[in-house]
Amino acid sequence: MATWKLCFWIALCVCFVGSFARAQEAGSAPASPEAAASAPADKASAPADKGSSPKQPASFWEEFLSNPLWLMMAMLLVFYVGVLLPTQRSNRRQQRELAELISSLKKNDRVVTSFGVHGVVVSTQPDVGTVTLRLDETSNAKMTVNRDTIRVVKKD
């Protein structure tokens, strides 16, 4: 849950900084001389401020943060690092643990296959990649399956 909170706060900060840069840009003078020339006549005939200076070029960070594409890319990066990457790591860990359990199968281990068959390991053939399971105690029914089909090794 802490990961979601961290992602939320980072995205909120990025949005705030981006909107702050856009708000400062919107409050400045017109960007082009054509825009200033197309202003209404009463404003054009008004005396210019003596203290006004030409618009300064935007700094790198203002330009960078004013583009909404960067904001979306930053949010996707935060989502990937905060949500998808830890999920991938946990899936890899679970697959590794299952591979270790399957490789260490021995007689009398209780297992469940991917198609839902519960059984007890009678014998293993590591060179062939198969396992023989006893399905029923009374009739002594047996079944040979591939090691890859075993999904759960039950702990007694």
N, C-alpha and C positions, 0 to 999 in steps of 0.2 A: 504494500500500500504506500510505502514511503516513496517508491519510484514514481507513482502517479502524481503524488504531491509535488515532487521535485520537477517533473515535466510540466505540470501546470504553472508553477511559479516562474520557471524559465521562459515559457511561452508568453506569460503575462508581461514579464519584463521586456521581452523583445517587442511585443506589441506596443507597449507604452513608449519605448524609445523611438520606434518607428513613427508612431502617431505624433510624438513631440517634435520630431524633425520635420514632418509634413506640416504641422501647425506653424512652425517658425517660418517655413518656406512660404506658406500661404499669406502670412502677415507682412511679407516684404513687398517691395515695389514691383511693378509689372516687369516681366522678364525680357521683353523685346521692345525695341523702339517702335515697331508697328503697333503694338498694343497701346503704347503711350499716345501715339498719334491718333488712334481711333477713339480716344476718350472724348466725352462730351465737350462742346465748345466752351461752356462756362468754366469747366475745370481747366481747360487749356489756356484760357485767358487769365486765369488767376495767377497772381505773382508766385513765383517759385520760392521755396524756402531757401534762405541763404546758407543754412547749415546742412542741406541735403547733399549727399554725395552719390555718385553712380553706384549701382548695385554691385556688391562684391560677389565674385564667383563662389559658388557653393563649395564647401570643403568636401574632401573625399568621403567622410563619414556621413555627411548630410545627403550626398548623392546616393551613397550605398544604402542607407536606411530608408530613403524615400521610395525605393523601388519595392513594390509588394511581392515581387518574385523572390527576392532574398528572404523576406519574412516567411513565405511558405516553405522555402528550402530549409530554413533554420528550424521551423516547427517539425518538418519531416525528419530532420537529423535528430532532434531531441526525441521524437517518437521511436526512431530506430534504436538509438542508444539506450533509451530508458525502458523500452518494452520488448522489442523484438530480439535484441541481442541476448538479454538474460533468458528469454524463453528458449532460444536456440541452444544456449549453454546447458540448460537443465535437461533438454531433450537428449543432447549428446551424452550427458552423464548417465541418464537412465538407460540409454542404449548400451553404453559401456558396461554398466552393472549387470544388465540382462545377459550380455555376451559372456561375462565372467561366470554367472550362475550356470548358463547352459554348458559352458566348457568344463565346468567342475561337477557335472551330473554324475551320480553314483547310484548303485543299487538301493532300492527302497525309498528313493526321493519321490514325493508326491508332486505331480505336475499337472498343468492345464494347457491344452493345445489351443491354437488360434481358432479352431472350429468348435471349441467347447467341450472336448472330451477330457474327462478327469481320469487319471490313471496313476499307477505306481511303476517306477522304472524297474524293469527286470534285468535288462542288459543294455550296454551301449557299444556301438561300433564306431569309434572316432575316425578310423580310416575311411569308412563308407559314408559317415555323416548321418547315421540313423540311430534311433533309440527304440527298444521294444518295451511296450507298456502293458501291464496287466490291468484289465478293465474291471474284472469281476472276481471276487474272492472265491465264490462257490463254484462257478463253472470254469474258472481258470482261463477266461478268454483273454487273448493277447492281440496286440496290434503293433505293427512297426510303422513308425513315422519319422520324417526328417527332423533333424535337430532344429532347423529354422522355424518349424511350426510351433515350437514350445514358447508360450508367452508368459507363463507364471510358474515359478518354482515355490511351492508352499513350504513354509517353515512350520515344523511341529513343535 
